[in-house]
Amino acid sequence: MSIYVGNLSYEVTEDDLSNVFAEYGTVKRVYLPTDRETGRKRGFGFVEMSSEAEETAAIETLDGATWMGRNMKVNKARPRENNNNNRSFSGGERKTNGFSGSRY
């Protein structure tokens, strides 16, 4: 299981986040995604702890807590959904003007 941590300051480091969650148990992993183009942190992250009980305690205590001037959003991370918005039209019928089939 993993914990989602949102509304983070862009200045937060993995060590900062690890130290906050270490008060509730053993932190196994911290991940702060960055923007591909700018390299800037995206304002959220993920924390994995050694047990579900530790994660539950951290979520219950830290959700809504103010840290570094922001109210954190902390909950169980959901599995990543497959995003079909990046479809390519290689092969198959190509849509033109909102219609499929023959070209006008």
C-alpha positions as protocol buffer text, in pm:
chain_id: "A"
residue {
  index: 1
  type: MET
  ca { x: 0 y: 0 z: 0 }
}
residue {
  index: 2
  type: SER
  ca { x: 107 y: 355 z: -59 }
}
residue {
  index: 3
  type: ILE
  ca { x: 5 y: 692 z: 81 }
}
residue {
  index: 4
  type: TYR
  ca { x: -76 y: 989 z: -142 }
}
residue {
  index: 5
  type: VAL
  ca { x: 38 y: 1325 z: 0 }
}
residue {
  index: 6
  type: GLY
  ca { x: -97 y: 1631 z: -179 }
}
residue {
  index: 7
  type: ASN
  ca { x: -81 y: 2009 z: -156 }
}
residue {
  index: 8
  type: LEU
  ca { x: 290 y: 2005 z: -76 }
}
residue {
  index: 9
  type: SER
  ca { x: 522 y: 2301 z: -102 }
}
residue {
  index: 10
  type: TYR
  ca { x: 743 y: 2284 z: -411 }
}
residue {
  index: 11
  type: GLU
  ca { x: 1039 y: 2320 z: -172 }
}
residue {
  index: 12
  type: VAL
  ca { x: 974 y: 1987 z: 5 }
}
residue {
  index: 13
  type: THR
  ca { x: 1245 y: 1723 z: -34 }
}
residue {
  index: 14
  type: GLU
  ca { x: 1217 y: 1346 z: -2 }
}
residue {
  index: 15
  type: ASP
  ca { x: 1413 y: 1370 z: 325 }
}
residue {
  index: 16
  type: ASP
  ca { x: 1169 y: 1630 z: 462 }
}
residue {
  index: 17
  type: LEU
  ca { x: 871 y: 1410 z: 387 }
}
residue {
  index: 18
  type: SER
  ca { x: 1044 y: 1101 z: 520 }
}
residue {
  index: 19
  type: ASN
  ca { x: 1117 y: 1276 z: 849 }
}
residue {
  index: 20
  type: VAL
  ca { x: 754 y: 1380 z: 895 }
}
residue {
  index: 21
  type: PHE
  ca { x: 621 y: 1029 z: 830 }
}
residue {
  index: 22
  type: ALA
  ca { x: 896 y: 861 z: 1037 }
}
residue {
  index: 23
  type: GLU
  ca { x: 714 y: 982 z: 1349 }
}
residue {
  index: 24
  type: TYR
  ca { x: 446 y: 721 z: 1268 }
}
residue {
  index: 25
  type: GLY
  ca { x: 671 y: 426 z: 1180 }
}
residue {
  index: 26
  type: THR
  ca { x: 933 y: 300 z: 938 }
}
residue {
  index: 27
  type: VAL
  ca { x: 935 y: 477 z: 602 }
}
residue {
  index: 28
  type: LYS
  ca { x: 1031 y: 236 z: 324 }
}
residue {
  index: 29
  type: ARG
  ca { x: 1015 y: 474 z: 27 }
}
residue {
  index: 30
  type: VAL
  ca { x: 932 y: 835 z: -63 }
}
residue {
  index: 31
  type: TYR
  ca { x: 867 y: 954 z: -419 }
}
residue {
  index: 32
  type: LEU
  ca { x: 814 y: 1315 z: -531 }
}
residue {
  index: 33
  type: PRO
  ca { x: 722 y: 1329 z: -902 }
}
residue {
  index: 34
  type: THR
  ca { x: 870 y: 1605 z: -1115 }
}
residue {
  index: 35
  type: ASP
  ca { x: 748 y: 1770 z: -1433 }
}
residue {
  index: 36
  type: ARG
  ca { x: 914 y: 1612 z: -1737 }
}
residue {
  index: 37
  type: GLU
  ca { x: 977 y: 1942 z: -1912 }
}
residue {
  index: 38
  type: THR
  ca { x: 1078 y: 2172 z: -1626 }
}
residue {
  index: 39
  type: GLY
  ca { x: 1211 y: 1927 z: -1366 }
}
residue {
  index: 40
  type: ARG
  ca { x: 1005 y: 2113 z: -1105 }
}
residue {
  index: 41
  type: LYS
  ca { x: 832 y: 1915 z: -832 }
}
residue {
  index: 42
  type: ARG
  ca { x: 460 y: 1874 z: -893 }
}
residue {
  index: 43
  type: GLY
  ca { x: 333 y: 1947 z: -539 }
}
residue {
  index: 44
  type: PHE
  ca { x: 243 y: 1592 z: -439 }
}
residue {
  index: 45
  type: GLY
  ca { x: 417 y: 1270 z: -349 }
}
residue {
  index: 46
  type: PHE
  ca { x: 388 y: 913 z: -231 }
}
residue {
  index: 47
  type: VAL
  ca { x: 508 y: 748 z: 88 }
}
residue {
  index: 48
  type: GLU
  ca { x: 534 y: 376 z: 161 }
}
residue {
  index: 49
  type: MET
  ca { x: 562 y: 256 z: 519 }
}
residue {
  index: 50
  type: SER
  ca { x: 643 y: -85 z: 663 }
}
residue {
  index: 51
  type: SER
  ca { x: 291 y: -169 z: 785 }
}
residue {
  index: 52
  type: GLU
  ca { x: -67 y: -79 z: 715 }
}
residue {
  index: 53
  type: ALA
  ca { x: -117 y: 19 z: 1081 }
}
residue {
  index: 54
  type: GLU
  ca { x: 163 y: 277 z: 1052 }
}
residue {
  index: 55
  type: GLU
  ca { x: 17 y: 413 z: 731 }
}
residue {
  index: 56
  type: THR
  ca { x: -330 y: 439 z: 884 }
}
residue {
  index: 57
  type: ALA
  ca { x: -192 y: 628 z: 1185 }
}
residue {
  index: 58
  type: ALA
  ca { x: -5 y: 870 z: 959 }
}
residue {
  index: 59
  type: ILE
  ca { x: -309 y: 928 z: 736 }
}
residue {
  index: 60
  type: GLU
  ca { x: -543 y: 991 z: 1029 }
}
residue {
  index: 61
  type: THR
  ca { x: -304 y: 1235 z: 1194 }
}
residue {
  index: 62
  type: LEU
  ca { x: -159 y: 1421 z: 895 }
}
residue {
  index: 63
  type: ASP
  ca { x: -462 y: 1463 z: 667 }
}
residue {
  index: 64
  type: GLY
  ca { x: -546 y: 1834 z: 684 }
}
residue {
  index: 65
  type: ALA
  ca { x: -243 y: 1919 z: 899 }
}
residue {
  index: 66
  type: THR
  ca { x: -58 y: 2241 z: 823 }
}
residue {
  index: 67
  type: TRP
  ca { x: 304 y: 2187 z: 719 }
}
residue {
  index: 68
  type: MET
  ca { x: 532 y: 2441 z: 552 }
}
residue {
  index: 69
  type: GLY
  ca { x: 239 y: 2683 z: 526 }
}
residue {
  index: 70
  type: ARG
  ca { x: 5 y: 2440 z: 346 }
}
residue {
  index: 71
  type: ASN
  ca { x: -274 y: 2206 z: 452 }
}
residue {
  index: 72
  type: MET
  ca { x: -167 y: 1859 z: 344 }
}
residue {
  index: 73
  type: LYS
  ca { x: -405 y: 1616 z: 179 }
}
residue {
  index: 74
  type: VAL
  ca { x: -311 y: 1266 z: 295 }
}
residue {
  index: 75
  type: ASN
  ca { x: -495 y: 947 z: 200 }
}
residue {
  index: 76
  type: LYS
  ca { x: -447 y: 597 z: 61 }
}
residue {
  index: 77
  type: ALA
  ca { x: -306 y: 612 z: -289 }
}
residue {
  index: 78
  type: ARG
  ca { x: -530 y: 475 z: -561 }
}
residue {
  index: 79
  type: PRO
  ca { x: -391 y: 252 z: -834 }
}
residue {
  index: 80
  type: ARG
  ca { x: -280 y: 442 z: -1142 }
}
residue {
  index: 81
  type: GLU
  ca { x: -553 y: 451 z: -1407 }
}
residue {
  index: 82
  type: ASN
  ca { x: -480 y: 392 z: -1773 }
}
residue {
  index: 83
  type: ASN
  ca { x: -526 y: 723 z: -1953 }
}
residue {
  index: 84
  type: ASN
  ca { x: -649 y: 683 z: -2311 }
}
residue {
  index: 85
  type: ASN
  ca { x: -629 y: 1054 z: -2393 }
}
residue {
  index: 86
  type: ASN
  ca { x: -296 y: 1001 z: -2570 }
}
residue {
  index: 87
  type: ARG
  ca { x: -429 y: 783 z: -2852 }
}
residue {
  index: 88
  type: SER
  ca { x: -254 y: 790 z: -3182 }
}
residue {
  index: 89
  type: PHE
  ca { x: -430 y: 740 z: -3510 }
}
residue {
  index: 90
  type: SER
  ca { x: -173 y: 509 z: -3662 }
}
residue {
  index: 91
  type: GLY
  ca { x: -364 y: 234 z: -3838 }
}
residue {
  index: 92
  type: GLY
  ca { x: -739 y: 189 z: -3851 }
}
residue {
  index: 93
  type: GLU
  ca { x: -987 y: 449 z: -3971 }
}
residue {
  index: 94
  type: ARG
  ca { x: -898 y: 811 z: -3933 }
}
residue {
  index: 95
  type: LYS
  ca { x: -1163 y: 1052 z: -3813 }
}
residue {
  index: 96
  type: THR
  ca { x: -1211 y: 1372 z: -4009 }
}
residue {
  index: 97
  type: ASN
  ca { x: -1439 y: 1658 z: -3912 }
}
residue {
  index: 98
  type: GLY
  ca { x: -1594 y: 1453 z: -3635 }
}
residue {
  index: 99
  type: PHE
  ca { x: -1709 y: 1179 z: -3873 }
}
residue {
  index: 100
  type: SER
  ca { x: -1553 y: 841 z: -3934 }
}
residue {
  index: 101
  type: GLY
  ca { x: -1556 y: 668 z: -4266 }
}
residue {
  index: 102
  type: SER
  ca { x: -1504 y: 817 z: -4608 }
}
residue {
  index: 103
  type: ARG
  ca { x: -1343 y: 1156 z: -4648 }
}
residue {
  index: 104
  type: TYR
  ca { x: -1547 y: 1458 z: -4759 }
}
